[in-house]
Amino acid sequence: MRHSFLIAFLCWAAVSSVHAQAPSHAPTPSTATAPGGGVQRATGKISGVVTDSSTNKAVEFATISLINSATGKPVDGTVTDDRGRFTLSRVAFGSYSVSVSFIGYESFTRTGIIVSEKDPEIELGRIILKPIQNKLQEVTVVGEKPLVEDKVDRMVYNAEQDITNIGGNASDVLKKVPSLSVDLDGNVQLRGSSNVRVLINNKPSSIMANSVADALRQIPSDMIKTVEVITSPSAKYDAEGTAGIINIITKKNTLYGVNGSTTISVGNRTANGNGNVNVRRGKVGFNASMGTHQQFNNRNESLLERTVTYGTGAEAYQSNLTQNGESRSRGGGVYGQAGFDLDIDSTNNVTAGVSLYQGSYHNRGIQQSFQNAPDLAQQIDNFGWGRNKNQSVDLNMGYTHIFKPQQELSVLAQWNKGNNTRINNQDIFLNQETVLDTLLRNNNEGTNREATFQIDYVHPFQNKTQLEIGTKGILRRAESDALYRRIRYSTGTEELDPNEFTYDQDVYSTYASYGFKLKNYNVKTGARFEYTNIDGQYIRPAQDPFTDSYANFIPNILVSRTIKSQTFRVGYTQRIQRPQIWYLNPYVNIIDAKNVSFGNPELEPELAHAYELGYSNYFKTSSINLSLYLRQTNNAIESIRRIVGRDGNLPIVAGTWQQEDVAYTTYQNIGKNATYGVSLSGNTKPVPKWNVGGSMNLNYITLRSTLQNNSGMQYSFNLNSGYDFGKGLAVQAFGSYSSPRPSVQGKFSGYYFSSFSVRKELWEKKGSLTLGVDNPFSKGIKFTSDLKNDNFTQYTENLNYNRGVRMSFSYRFGKMDMKQQPRSKRSIRNDDAKGGESN
């Protein structure tokens, strides 16, 4: 039935589109000085569109200056958007000229523009810029983006501006993004919630399908340009991700000519190398990049103490377990991508791209377990080793037709596939014996496939409003084939537990988003309808299949108002969170003889209501952003730990692993969660060469379930600072702290992280040498947890050795022509599934 659904629902969900916020370097004032020096009421508006004379394409990021005709001085300014449009609002009545400039073009000035009560809105129409013909051998960029930018619907962290990122991985980068936190297992949280969707270049990637934490460790940080955090997505985004969306944008040069760069990094814990090349000639563009990464000397020490109570009253007794372990891991992989785009003519464009990844990680460790109970006292020595291998391929293609500026149709398609192999081997010795007692072999082969087709249409109206509509289909299939094998040499028995499982999930959706300006307010509102169909099959052992289907109507609204340099905004949206394969897969991961984990194929989706009130202000050299938010999640998915035979019912996943005192971790829809929070971030430059930025997030969390209830405060903050000494020498420092956080069964400890880097540019800024240090003040990060219910208590401690030092060398090459940049390309965003976490 997965191909039989015809979705024919298209909604108009209220009114309106939000206008682009003025950039931080050119705030739009509420009044402008009128000719003659007086100040008049700001009631006028000037708008237009800037295009290239040779290609007829829109010119993005062109600088617009409003000049007072009487004084000859600039009184306002802005830049063009991705469609070449610009608007100067609240212009005082009077006579002006408008100057348009962009690097690589001849400047243009239009004079004699009169804004009056009779004619308050001036439409300049098309302004045509002529490209400068001579090629530039070298391009010097004099402007510098701030480390963190606050936009109307998202926060942008400019990772390439932070030199402490050089030589690391994507997980290191996300640690420095305001409102995000990354624990020692690599799990990402946004404002205290792990229910986020991570995209790469606005698209899903099969590398994220099994474990987001593992995937982030495999992406070199030198390939990342920016990280976008979207907490109030509009209707055009998939409704998944109750906390929001994280979009990782990789580096891709769009300048004409042939250019590229390469980076090599070597340290005591990691080694990375990557390069990219970009070619753009006429109507054709091509880009490709490849990177390799290696991790080694990853050492971890662990401690577990657990007490289980059996029986009640006078017959009650306790079983105590203590485990001490040490493990090491190493591995790496290769990542590559290539993209192609062709401007058929001034109104038609096609794109195609491919990305590939292959990686493998190995681990080896030893663990000693001491168990004491009234009828049992034993020591278990566990020697384990394993491997985790990942392969993925993503293909995408798209077509865009522009009818006129701001009116366009795009058709997009994408297919991806990911393979994951997990091998876990363990040899068990009892009571210090030298003879092997038990051999455990646990293998799992997993495959994820996903096909997406999407159509989007944007239509502008004469009254400056804009309608966005679209439809989309996502077809997913996840397969898991696992075999658990236990050989008991002491009894001469062998036990086999096969587990084969397939899961199909199809999501069909349509959306409408419409906008207008209501007096001084910018409004964007819309709705999305999504229909989900599920089909699950238990192949081995054979069980009855299960099916399910449900529909969701997801409204949203975002209202903002800008007064001089201040912007106020309020938003509401609903979000859903579908569990992905790692939450569903019944494959039993044998962590050790006393601890296992597995997914729950009976999980249902979460539904969340999100409210946000925001304020931002830009000063001459500073910016500040403040948000108050509330997120209410129903049917919340949480990690639950239980003891075999202590809850009245056996786990949903049966098997020979079920032994007394074995703890199993799985996922359940436990009830309701609520998060009440405030976030604050800002940047400033005390002096031109010194920049300081930071963020703080504080929230109160309540967790309510049929099993247990819990609540508590959680906070995090980070601080970064950089200084440019001139002559190519710069330093950067970063520090962060995340407080303890509550879970439904207890709490997890806090942790801190710091890094320092110094960079020296060489050969007229074509090369650079960077020295980086991670966590120089401690040998590692200790992470603890306290869990309990009515029959067990558990304390765990993990020490991750992560003090590191690395040296990196980068080199840029090639020649460029500073001509028209290619038009902005649309891409698929499958931000609709709760990704897997590391246990």
Residue, then its C-alpha position, 0 to 999 in steps of 0.5 A: m500500500r505504500h505507493s497507493f496514497l494520493i495526497a491532494f491537500l493544499c491549505w491556506a494557513a493565514v497570512s504572511s511572509v516575513h521581510a528580510q531583517a536588516p544586516s548587523h552592519a547596516p541597521t535600518p533606522s526608523t527615521a532619516t534626516a530629510p534634506g535641510g537637516g530636519v527630521q520628518r516622520a518615516t513614512g516612505k519606502i524605496s525598493g527595487v531589484v538588482t540584476d546582471s547586464s550580461t546574464n540577466k540574473a539577480v545580484e545577491f549581496a549588492t550594497i545599497s546606499l541611500i544618499n541625502s541629495a542636500t548634504g550628499k551624505p549616506v543616511d541609510g543602507t541595506v543589501t540585496d537578498d538572494r533574489g536581488r531584491f532590496t527595500l529601504s523602509r521608513v524613509a523621511f520625505g525628501s529628495y535622495s539618490v540611491s547608489v548600488s555597488f558590488i565587487g566585480y561590477e561597475s557602480f550605479t547611481r540613480t538620482g532625483i528620487i523624491v519621497s513625498e506624502k503624495d508618492p510615499e512608495i517608490e519602486l525603482g524596478r530593475i537596476i542593471l549592473k555591468p561586470i568589470q571585465n579584467k580578472l583579479q589575480e587575488v581577492t582581498v576580503v576586507g569585511e569579516k563576519p561575526l562569529v555568531e549571527d542572529k537572523v529572524d528565523r535562525m542563529v548562524y555560527n560561522a565556524e570558518q571564523d573560529i580558528t579553534n575548529i581547525g583540525g577537529n571534527a563536526s562534534d567539536v564544532l557543535k560544542k561551540v554553537p550557542s544553545l547546543s551541547v554535546d555530551l561525552d558520547g557525542n549526543v547533541q542537545l538543543r536547549g536541553s532536548s536531544n530531539v533534533r534533526v541534523l542536516i548537511n547542506n539543507k539535506p538529510s544524509s544516510i551517514m546520520a541514519n544509524s547514529v548522529a553521534d558517530a556521524l559527527r565524529q566522521i566529518p572533518s571540521d575544516m570542511i564546515k562553513t557554518v552551522e544554522v540552528i532553527t528553533s521555529p521552522s516555517a511550514k516549508y520544513d518537515a514537521e519533525g524535530t521537536a526541539g528544532i533543526i541543525n543544518i551544517i553547511t560545508k564549504k563551497n566556493t561560488l566565485y568564478g574561475v578555478n580555485g581550491s584549498t587543502t588542509i593537513s592536521v596532525g596531533n596526538r589523538t587525531a590526524n585529518g586531511n582534506g581538500n576541495v576544488n571549485v571550477r566555474r566557467g560561463k554557465v557551468g559550475f563544478n565543485a568537489s571535495m575529499g577528506t580523510h580522518q583518523q582517531f587514535n589514543n582514545r582511552n576510556e575508564s569506567l566504573l559501574e555500581r548497581t544494587v538490585t533489591y529482590g523480594t519484599g519485607a523480611e524476605a527481601y535481599q540485595s544483589n550488588l554489582t561492581q564493574n571496573g573497565e578500561s577501553r581504547s578505540r581507533g579508526g577513521g574514514v574517507y568522505g567525498q562529495a561532488g556537485f554540478d550546476l548548469d544555467i541553461d539560460s537566464t530562467n532555467n537551472v539544473t543541479a546534480g550532486v553525489s556524496l560518499y562515505q566509508g569508515s571503520y572504528h575498532n575498539r578493545g577493552i577489559q572489564q572486571s565485574f564483582q557480584n555479591a548476593p546471598d547465594l552468589a559471589q563471583q568475579i567475571d573477567n570480560f575481554g572484548w573487541g569489536r568493529n563498527k563499519n559504515q558506508s553511505v552514498d547520497l545522490n540528488m538532482g534538481y531543476t529550477h525555473i524562474f518566471k520572474p524575480q521572486q517567482e520560481l518553481s523547483v523540482l528536487a529528487q534525492w536517493n540515499k543508502g547507508n550500510n552499517t556493520r556492528i561486530n561485538n566479540q567477548d570472551i568471559f572468564l569466571n573467578q580468575e580461572t584461566v579456562l574460557d567459560t563463555l564466548l559471546r559473538n554478536n553481529n548486526e548488518g543494517t541497511n537504510r534506504e530513502a527516496t525523496f521527491q519534492i516540488d516547491y513554488v514561490h509566487p509574489f504579489q503586487n502588494k509585497t506579499q508572497l505565497e509558498i506552496g509545495t508537496k513532498g514524498i519520502l519513502r524509507r526502508a530500514e533492514s536489520d539482520a542480527l545474530y547473537r551467539r553464546i557458547r558455554y564451554s563449562t556446560g558444552t552448550e551453544e545458543l543462537d538468537p537470530n533477529e531479522f527485522t524490516y521497517d517501512q515508513d512513508v511520509y507524504s506532505t503538503y504545505a502553504s506559507y503566506g505573508f504580508k506586512l501588517k502596519n509595522y509588523n512582519v508576519k509569516t504564517g502557514a501550515r503543513f499536512e503530513y500523512t505517515n504510513i508504517d509497515g513492520q515485518y519480523i522475519r526471524p523469529a517470525q511474528d505477526p507484522f504490524t502496520d500503522s498510519y496517522a495524519n498531522f496538521i502542523p500550524n506555525i506563525l512568526v511575527s516580528r517588528t524592527i524599531k531602529s536596530q532592535t527586533f522583537r519577535v514572537g512565534y508558535t509552531q507544532r512539531i512531531q518526532r518520528p523514531q528512527i531505526w536506532y530507536l526501533n531496531p530490536y537488535v540486542n547490543i550486548i555491552d557486557a555480560k550484565n548490560v544490554s540495549f535494544g530498540n523498541p519497534e512499538l514506539e509512537p511519534e512525539l508531538a510538541h508545542a513550541y512557543e518563543l518570544g525573542y529580542s535582538n539589538y545591534f549596536k555599533t560593534s556589539s549585538i545581543n539576542l534574548s529568547l524566552y521559550l516553552r516546549q511541551t512534548n506529549n508521548a515523549i520518547e525517553s531512554i529507560r533502564r530496567i532489570v530482567g525479571r524485576d518489573g513483572n513483564l519480560p522485555i519486548v525483545a526476547g532472547t537467551w541474553q535474559q539472565e538474572d541481574v542483567a540490566y537492559t536499556t531501551y526506549q519508551n513513550i513515557g508521558k509528557n515533558a515540559t521545558y521552560g527556558v531562557s537563552l542569551s547570546g551576544n558579541t562585542k568588540p572592545v577594540p577593533k582587533w579584539n572580539v568577545g562572544g558568549s551564550m547562556n541557556l537556562n531551563y527548567i525541565t519536568l518529566r512525567s510518566t507512568l513509571q516515574n516523575n522527575s524535574g530540575m534545572q539545567y544550564s549551560f554557557n560558553l565564552n569565546s574570545g579572539y585577538d588579531f595581532g596583525k601581520g597574520l598572527a591571531v589567537q582564539a580561546f573557547g570554554s564551555y560548561s554544561s550543568p547536571r541535567p535530570s532524566v526520568q530515572g535520575k540525573f547526569s553530571g555536568y562537564y566542561f571543555s576548553s580549547f586554545s589556538v594560535r594561527k600565523e598566515l603565510w605567503e600573503k595569506k595563501g597559507s596558514l599554520t595553526l597550533g591547537v590545544d584541547n582541554p589543557f587543564s585536565k587529562g580528561i572529562k569525567f561524566t557520571s550518572d545516578l539512576k534509580n527506581d523502586n527496585f534498583t539504584q545505579y551509579t556510573e562514571n566514565l573518564n574520557y581522556n581527551r587532552g590533545v594538541r594538533m598542528s594544522f597547515s592550510y593552503r589556498f590556490g587558484k585564480m578567480d573572476m569576481k563576476q555574478q555569483p550563481r543563483s541560490k539553489r534550493s535543496i531537499r530538507n528531510d528534517d523529519a526523524k528522530g536520529g539515533e543516539s549513542n548509548 
